[in-house]
Amino acid sequence: MAVWDKSFWKATAERVISTVAAALLGVVTVDGLSAANFDWKANILLVVVPGVGSFLKCIIANTGGTPGPSIGGQETLGTRVG
């Protein structure tokens, strides 16, 4: 059963943002740690594609029967107690 509530979208956004940030760090590091000389047009796909992949993984995982963006049900979303 897929769950498309606020907690799912928050968890998905957290995964996508962290994936894009890690990809950006990798690209900037390989490009010489120079943000001033960073060629955005040449490297934007190297940053965006992993984020799209992360987003699609979350969507696919949520349709697999366990509510949440984790494949295999290692992390499920539920109501917070307390």
A tleap script that builds the chain and sets N, CA, C and O, in Angstrom:
source leaprc.protein.ff14SB
mol = sequence {
  NMET ALA VAL TRP ASP LYS SER PHE TRP LYS
  ALA THR ALA GLU ARG VAL ILE SER THR VAL
  ALA ALA ALA LEU LEU GLY VAL VAL THR VAL
  ASP GLY LEU SER ALA ALA ASN PHE ASP TRP
  LYS ALA ASN ILE LEU LEU VAL VAL VAL PRO
  GLY VAL GLY SER PHE LEU LYS CYS ILE ILE
  ALA ASN THR GLY GLY THR PRO GLY PRO SER
  ILE GLY GLY GLN GLU THR LEU GLY THR ARG
  VAL CGLY
}
set mol.1.N position { 0.842 -1.181 0.000 }
set mol.1.CA position { 0.000 0.000 0.000 }
set mol.1.C position { 0.886 1.242 0.000 }
set mol.1.O position { 1.693 1.425 0.910 }
set mol.2.N position { 0.746 2.064 -0.976 }
set mol.2.CA position { 1.537 3.288 -1.076 }
set mol.2.C position { 0.968 4.368 -0.155 }
set mol.2.O position { -0.245 4.545 -0.046 }
set mol.3.N position { 1.859 5.064 0.484 }
set mol.3.CA position { 1.473 6.169 1.356 }
set mol.3.C position { 2.109 7.437 0.803 }
set mol.3.O position { 3.333 7.534 0.712 }
set mol.4.N position { 1.286 8.401 0.439 }
set mol.4.CA position { 1.775 9.640 -0.157 }
set mol.4.C position { 1.484 10.827 0.766 }
set mol.4.O position { 0.989 11.858 0.309 }
set mol.5.N position { 1.784 10.691 2.044 }
set mol.5.CA position { 1.480 11.755 2.993 }
set mol.5.C position { 2.697 12.657 3.210 }
set mol.5.O position { 3.737 12.489 2.573 }
set mol.6.N position { 2.541 13.612 4.118 }
set mol.6.CA position { 3.579 14.607 4.367 }
set mol.6.C position { 4.884 13.963 4.849 }
set mol.6.O position { 5.966 14.413 4.471 }
set mol.7.N position { 4.798 12.928 5.670 }
set mol.7.CA position { 6.017 12.300 6.179 }
set mol.7.C position { 6.788 11.598 5.057 }
set mol.7.O position { 8.019 11.577 5.071 }
set mol.8.N position { 6.075 11.027 4.092 }
set mol.8.CA position { 6.752 10.400 2.951 }
set mol.8.C position { 7.504 11.447 2.143 }
set mol.8.O position { 8.664 11.246 1.783 }
set mol.9.N position { 6.841 12.568 1.857 }
set mol.9.CA position { 7.476 13.608 1.039 }
set mol.9.C position { 8.646 14.257 1.770 }
set mol.9.O position { 9.632 14.631 1.135 }
set mol.10.N position { 8.558 14.396 3.080 }
set mol.10.CA position { 9.672 14.943 3.846 }
set mol.10.C position { 10.865 13.991 3.809 }
set mol.10.O position { 12.000 14.429 3.625 }
set mol.11.N position { 10.619 12.703 3.980 }
set mol.11.CA position { 11.696 11.712 3.935 }
set mol.11.C position { 12.311 11.646 2.542 }
set mol.11.O position { 13.527 11.518 2.402 }
set mol.12.N position { 11.477 11.734 1.522 }
set mol.12.CA position { 11.957 11.716 0.145 }
set mol.12.C position { 12.799 12.955 -0.146 }
set mol.12.O position { 13.871 12.850 -0.742 }
set mol.13.N position { 12.325 14.118 0.268 }
set mol.13.CA position { 13.071 15.360 0.049 }
set mol.13.C position { 14.426 15.303 0.740 }
set mol.13.O position { 15.425 15.750 0.177 }
set mol.14.N position { 14.472 14.763 1.940 }
set mol.14.CA position { 15.733 14.643 2.669 }
set mol.14.C position { 16.711 13.772 1.893 }
set mol.14.O position { 17.894 14.102 1.807 }
set mol.15.N position { 16.240 12.673 1.331 }
set mol.15.CA position { 17.108 11.786 0.561 }
set mol.15.C position { 17.602 12.455 -0.725 }
set mol.15.O position { 18.780 12.361 -1.069 }
set mol.16.N position { 16.702 13.122 -1.420 }
set mol.16.CA position { 17.078 13.763 -2.683 }
set mol.16.C position { 18.071 14.896 -2.438 }
set mol.16.O position { 19.066 15.013 -3.155 }
set mol.17.N position { 17.812 15.719 -1.443 }
set mol.17.CA position { 18.708 16.832 -1.136 }
set mol.17.C position { 20.087 16.327 -0.734 }
set mol.17.O position { 21.095 16.870 -1.186 }
set mol.18.N position { 20.153 15.304 0.104 }
set mol.18.CA position { 21.459 14.796 0.520 }
set mol.18.C position { 22.200 14.142 -0.645 }
set mol.18.O position { 23.426 14.225 -0.719 }
set mol.19.N position { 21.475 13.497 -1.550 }
set mol.19.CA position { 22.102 12.896 -2.725 }
set mol.19.C position { 22.668 13.970 -3.645 }
set mol.19.O position { 23.798 13.853 -4.119 }
set mol.20.N position { 21.881 15.022 -3.899 }
set mol.20.CA position { 22.346 16.114 -4.757 }
set mol.20.C position { 23.538 16.829 -4.110 }
set mol.20.O position { 24.491 17.185 -4.803 }
set mol.21.N position { 23.494 17.040 -2.810 }
set mol.21.CA position { 24.608 17.698 -2.124 }
set mol.21.C position { 25.880 16.860 -2.217 }
set mol.21.O position { 26.962 17.401 -2.440 }
set mol.22.N position { 25.759 15.551 -2.047 }
set mol.22.CA position { 26.928 14.676 -2.157 }
set mol.22.C position { 27.473 14.672 -3.578 }
set mol.22.O position { 28.688 14.693 -3.776 }
set mol.23.N position { 26.588 14.646 -4.566 }
set mol.23.CA position { 27.027 14.690 -5.964 }
set mol.23.C position { 27.715 16.013 -6.272 }
set mol.23.O position { 28.730 16.037 -6.968 }
set mol.24.N position { 27.175 17.105 -5.762 }
set mol.24.CA position { 27.780 18.425 -5.973 }
set mol.24.C position { 29.169 18.486 -5.349 }
set mol.24.O position { 30.108 18.998 -5.959 }
set mol.25.N position { 29.295 17.967 -4.142 }
set mol.25.CA position { 30.588 17.941 -3.473 }
set mol.25.C position { 31.587 17.132 -4.289 }
set mol.25.O position { 32.741 17.538 -4.431 }
set mol.26.N position { 31.165 16.008 -4.821 }
set mol.26.CA position { 32.047 15.194 -5.647 }
set mol.26.C position { 32.473 15.898 -6.914 }
set mol.26.O position { 33.647 15.860 -7.284 }
set mol.27.N position { 31.529 16.544 -7.587 }
set mol.27.CA position { 31.846 17.235 -8.839 }
set mol.27.C position { 32.764 18.425 -8.583 }
set mol.27.O position { 33.724 18.629 -9.327 }
set mol.28.N position { 32.490 19.208 -7.553 }
set mol.28.CA position { 33.322 20.368 -7.243 }
set mol.28.C position { 34.724 19.914 -6.844 }
set mol.28.O position { 35.711 20.552 -7.212 }
set mol.29.N position { 34.816 18.825 -6.101 }
set mol.29.CA position { 36.116 18.304 -5.681 }
set mol.29.C position { 36.929 17.851 -6.889 }
set mol.29.O position { 38.112 18.170 -6.999 }
set mol.30.N position { 36.307 17.123 -7.778 }
set mol.30.CA position { 37.004 16.649 -8.972 }
set mol.30.C position { 37.373 17.813 -9.886 }
set mol.30.O position { 38.399 17.775 -10.565 }
set mol.31.N position { 36.538 18.838 -9.899 }
set mol.31.CA position { 36.777 19.992 -10.767 }
set mol.31.C position { 37.813 20.958 -10.186 }
set mol.31.O position { 38.086 21.997 -10.787 }
set mol.32.N position { 38.390 20.633 -9.035 }
set mol.32.CA position { 39.482 21.433 -8.501 }
set mol.32.C position { 39.122 22.371 -7.361 }
set mol.32.O position { 39.882 23.298 -7.078 }
set mol.33.N position { 37.992 22.166 -6.697 }
set mol.33.CA position { 37.577 22.982 -5.554 }
set mol.33.C position { 37.506 24.470 -5.871 }
set mol.33.O position { 37.747 25.297 -4.991 }
set mol.34.N position { 37.186 24.818 -7.084 }
set mol.34.CA position { 37.100 26.222 -7.459 }
set mol.34.C position { 35.687 26.541 -7.916 }
set mol.34.O position { 35.341 26.334 -9.079 }
set mol.35.N position { 34.880 27.039 -7.007 }
set mol.35.CA position { 33.492 27.371 -7.346 }
set mol.35.C position { 33.422 28.506 -8.360 }
set mol.35.O position { 32.468 28.590 -9.134 }
set mol.36.N position { 34.423 29.376 -8.361 }
set mol.36.CA position { 34.425 30.492 -9.303 }
set mol.36.C position { 34.612 30.019 -10.737 }
set mol.36.O position { 34.073 30.619 -11.666 }
set mol.37.N position { 35.363 28.962 -10.917 }
set mol.37.CA position { 35.636 28.435 -12.253 }
set mol.37.C position { 34.795 27.211 -12.584 }
set mol.37.O position { 35.046 26.544 -13.588 }
set mol.38.N position { 33.814 26.911 -11.765 }
set mol.38.CA position { 32.989 25.726 -11.949 }
set mol.38.C position { 32.118 25.885 -13.198 }
set mol.38.O position { 31.383 26.865 -13.323 }
set mol.39.N position { 32.200 24.949 -14.093 }
set mol.39.CA position { 31.437 24.992 -15.343 }
set mol.39.C position { 30.079 24.321 -15.119 }
set mol.39.O position { 29.950 23.108 -15.279 }
set mol.40.N position { 29.067 25.115 -14.747 }
set mol.40.CA position { 27.748 24.584 -14.421 }
set mol.40.C position { 27.103 23.872 -15.599 }
set mol.40.O position { 26.493 22.816 -15.430 }
set mol.41.N position { 27.235 24.443 -16.791 }
set mol.41.CA position { 26.599 23.826 -17.955 }
set mol.41.C position { 27.159 22.444 -18.236 }
set mol.41.O position { 26.411 21.542 -18.615 }
set mol.42.N position { 28.440 22.262 -18.060 }
set mol.42.CA position { 29.060 20.971 -18.328 }
set mol.42.C position { 28.795 19.958 -17.222 }
set mol.42.O position { 28.767 18.755 -17.485 }
set mol.43.N position { 28.600 20.420 -15.993 }
set mol.43.CA position { 28.518 19.508 -14.851 }
set mol.43.C position { 27.130 19.380 -14.227 }
set mol.43.O position { 26.957 18.597 -13.293 }
set mol.44.N position { 26.145 20.119 -14.711 }
set mol.44.CA position { 24.836 20.104 -14.050 }
set mol.44.C position { 24.186 18.716 -14.062 }
set mol.44.O position { 23.541 18.328 -13.087 }
set mol.45.N position { 24.350 17.973 -15.146 }
set mol.45.CA position { 23.766 16.633 -15.196 }
set mol.45.C position { 24.421 15.698 -14.198 }
set mol.45.O position { 23.775 14.783 -13.689 }
set mol.46.N position { 25.694 15.917 -13.914 }
set mol.46.CA position { 26.381 15.087 -12.929 }
set mol.46.C position { 25.847 15.318 -11.518 }
set mol.46.O position { 26.061 14.491 -10.632 }
set mol.47.N position { 25.164 16.420 -11.309 }
set mol.47.CA position { 24.574 16.735 -10.015 }
set mol.47.C position { 23.088 16.382 -9.985 }
set mol.47.O position { 22.592 15.878 -8.977 }
set mol.48.N position { 22.381 16.642 -11.076 }
set mol.48.CA position { 20.926 16.459 -11.108 }
set mol.48.C position { 20.524 14.991 -11.275 }
set mol.48.O position { 19.579 14.539 -10.628 }
set mol.49.N position { 21.212 14.252 -12.117 }
set mol.49.CA position { 20.813 12.865 -12.401 }
set mol.49.C position { 20.791 11.990 -11.145 }
set mol.49.O position { 19.837 11.232 -10.975 }
set mol.50.N position { 21.787 12.052 -10.258 }
set mol.50.CA position { 21.679 11.257 -9.031 }
set mol.50.C position { 20.462 11.640 -8.168 }
set mol.50.O position { 19.865 10.778 -7.523 }
set mol.51.N position { 20.098 12.924 -8.158 }
set mol.51.CA position { 18.907 13.358 -7.416 }
set mol.51.C position { 17.636 12.787 -8.003 }
set mol.51.O position { 16.739 12.375 -7.269 }
set mol.52.N position { 17.551 12.761 -9.331 }
set mol.52.CA position { 16.386 12.168 -9.998 }
set mol.52.C position { 16.332 10.677 -9.700 }
set mol.52.O position { 15.260 10.127 -9.444 }
set mol.53.N position { 17.481 10.028 -9.734 }
set mol.53.CA position { 17.530 8.597 -9.411 }
set mol.53.C position { 17.078 8.317 -7.988 }
set mol.53.O position { 16.356 7.351 -7.741 }
set mol.54.N position { 17.495 9.149 -7.060 }
set mol.54.CA position { 17.087 8.998 -5.665 }
set mol.54.C position { 15.572 9.182 -5.509 }
set mol.54.O position { 14.916 8.432 -4.787 }
set mol.55.N position { 15.034 10.187 -6.195 }
set mol.55.CA position { 13.595 10.437 -6.146 }
set mol.55.C position { 12.809 9.246 -6.704 }
set mol.55.O position { 11.836 8.797 -6.099 }
set mol.56.N position { 13.238 8.745 -7.852 }
set mol.56.CA position { 12.543 7.599 -8.454 }
set mol.56.C position { 12.642 6.360 -7.577 }
set mol.56.O position { 11.684 5.592 -7.488 }
set mol.57.N position { 13.780 6.152 -6.932 }
set mol.57.CA position { 13.937 5.023 -6.018 }
set mol.57.C position { 12.940 5.108 -4.868 }
set mol.57.O position { 12.364 4.096 -4.470 }
set mol.58.N position { 12.735 6.307 -4.335 }
set mol.58.CA position { 11.776 6.482 -3.246 }
set mol.58.C position { 10.348 6.179 -3.699 }
set mol.58.O position { 9.583 5.542 -2.975 }
set mol.59.N position { 9.995 6.638 -4.898 }
set mol.59.CA position { 8.657 6.385 -5.424 }
set mol.59.C position { 8.446 4.897 -5.641 }
set mol.59.O position { 7.412 4.350 -5.257 }
set mol.60.N position { 9.420 4.240 -6.253 }
set mol.60.CA position { 9.309 2.804 -6.514 }
set mol.60.C position { 9.253 2.022 -5.209 }
set mol.60.O position { 8.458 1.090 -5.083 }
set mol.61.N position { 10.079 2.384 -4.245 }
set mol.61.CA position { 10.093 1.687 -2.954 }
set mol.61.C position { 8.755 1.821 -2.238 }
set mol.61.O position { 8.308 0.881 -1.582 }
set mol.62.N position { 8.114 2.977 -2.357 }
set mol.62.CA position { 6.846 3.200 -1.667 }
set mol.62.C position { 5.709 2.400 -2.275 }
set mol.62.O position { 4.714 2.138 -1.599 }
set mol.63.N position { 5.831 2.009 -3.521 }
set mol.63.CA position { 4.771 1.212 -4.146 }
set mol.63.C position { 4.975 -0.280 -3.918 }
set mol.63.O position { 4.173 -1.091 -4.380 }
set mol.64.N position { 6.034 -0.649 -3.214 }
set mol.64.CA position { 6.358 -2.055 -3.005 }
set mol.64.C position { 5.638 -2.728 -1.865 }
set mol.64.O position { 5.895 -3.905 -1.610 }
set mol.65.N position { 4.768 -2.062 -1.179 }
set mol.65.CA position { 4.003 -2.703 -0.117 }
set mol.65.C position { 4.295 -2.188 1.275 }
set mol.65.O position { 3.439 -2.277 2.156 }
set mol.66.N position { 5.492 -1.647 1.498 }
set mol.66.CA position { 5.833 -1.107 2.800 }
set mol.66.C position { 5.814 0.406 2.712 }
set mol.66.O position { 6.499 0.976 1.863 }
set mol.67.N position { 5.045 1.079 3.568 }
set mol.67.CA position { 4.975 2.534 3.474 }
set mol.67.C position { 6.301 3.189 3.844 }
set mol.67.O position { 6.822 2.992 4.942 }
set mol.68.N position { 6.829 3.956 2.927 }
set mol.68.CA position { 8.079 4.657 3.179 }
set mol.68.C position { 8.994 4.593 1.980 }
set mol.68.O position { 8.768 3.803 1.064 }
set mol.69.N position { 10.029 5.420 1.976 }
set mol.69.CA position { 10.925 5.511 0.831 }
set mol.69.C position { 12.085 4.523 0.863 }
set mol.69.O position { 13.047 4.688 0.112 }
set mol.70.N position { 12.018 3.499 1.717 }
set mol.70.CA position { 13.116 2.565 1.864 }
set mol.70.C position { 12.810 1.240 1.178 }
set mol.70.O position { 11.771 0.630 1.432 }
set mol.71.N position { 13.708 0.799 0.314 }
set mol.71.CA position { 13.546 -0.507 -0.327 }
set mol.71.C position { 13.769 -1.592 0.717 }
set mol.71.O position { 14.714 -1.513 1.502 }
set mol.72.N position { 12.926 -2.583 0.732 }
set mol.72.CA position { 13.051 -3.684 1.672 }
set mol.72.C position { 12.410 -3.441 3.016 }
set mol.72.O position { 12.461 -4.301 3.895 }
set mol.73.N position { 11.798 -2.263 3.192 }
set mol.73.CA position { 11.090 -1.986 4.433 }
set mol.73.C position { 11.983 -1.750 5.633 }
set mol.73.O position { 11.529 -1.879 6.770 }
set mol.74.N position { 13.259 -1.401 5.406 }
set mol.74.CA position { 14.158 -1.152 6.518 }
set mol.74.C position { 13.750 0.077 7.325 }
set mol.74.O position { 13.993 0.166 8.529 }
set mol.75.N position { 13.138 0.998 6.644 }
set mol.75.CA position { 12.621 2.187 7.319 }
set mol.75.C position { 11.179 2.375 6.873 }
set mol.75.O position { 10.906 2.454 5.675 }
set mol.76.N position { 10.281 2.445 7.795 }
set mol.76.CA position { 8.885 2.675 7.471 }
set mol.76.C position { 8.431 3.954 8.127 }
set mol.76.O position { 8.985 4.375 9.142 }
set mol.77.N position { 7.424 4.571 7.546 }
set mol.77.CA position { 6.884 5.799 8.098 }
set mol.77.C position { 5.630 5.482 8.881 }
set mol.77.O position { 4.773 4.724 8.425 }
set mol.78.N position { 5.530 6.044 10.021 }
set mol.78.CA position { 4.351 5.845 10.847 }
set mol.78.C position { 4.088 7.083 11.652 }
set mol.78.O position { 4.754 8.104 11.475 }
set mol.79.N position { 3.138 7.002 12.519 }
set mol.79.CA position { 2.823 8.163 13.346 }
set mol.79.C position { 3.800 8.219 14.515 }
set mol.79.O position { 4.207 7.193 15.060 }
set mol.80.N position { 4.157 9.416 14.877 }
set mol.80.CA position { 5.076 9.623 15.987 }
set mol.80.C position { 4.301 9.584 17.287 }
set mol.80.O position { 3.250 10.213 17.409 }
set mol.81.N position { 4.814 8.852 18.255 }
set mol.81.CA position { 4.182 8.752 19.563 }
set mol.81.C position { 4.922 9.665 20.517 }
set mol.81.O position { 6.152 9.661 20.564 }
set mol.82.N position { 4.177 10.444 21.276 }
set mol.82.CA position { 4.817 11.271 22.285 }
set mol.82.C position { 4.639 12.655 22.016 }
set mol.82.O position { 5.119 13.498 22.774 }
savepdb mol mol.pdb
quit
